[in-house]
Amino acid sequence: MGAISLLATKYLVTAALVVLISEVAKHFSKLGALIAALPTVTILVLVWLYIEGQPHQRLAEHVWYTFWYVLPTLPMFLLFPALLHRFGFWSALGFCALITFACFGLLAFLGRSFGLELI
């Protein structure tokens, strides 16, 4: 497979997955959330990296750091519903982005004490 066709395939498959999840979520909230919660993007990235011949160490590092980068996003999932009702969509999204950024900074700071370099 040529480089251009692989790139086009990556875009099409990845975009199709995002559209599929949003369409399912429009009709079935719980099912859409379940599909979105699955590590589909990470799995796709691993598949693309593997197909492109990246070393196993690169795949393992990707999964390792993905775990640590997911942790600071978790509070957003708890706070967004309450913020949405109180402040509206865009403000809630902005607050969640700031909270996630702050949580990431805290995790990076605390992680450094344990030898975990996230930045």
Helices and strands as residue ranges (DSSP letters): H 3-27, H 29-37, H 40-51, H 56-70, G 71-73, H 74-87, H 89-113
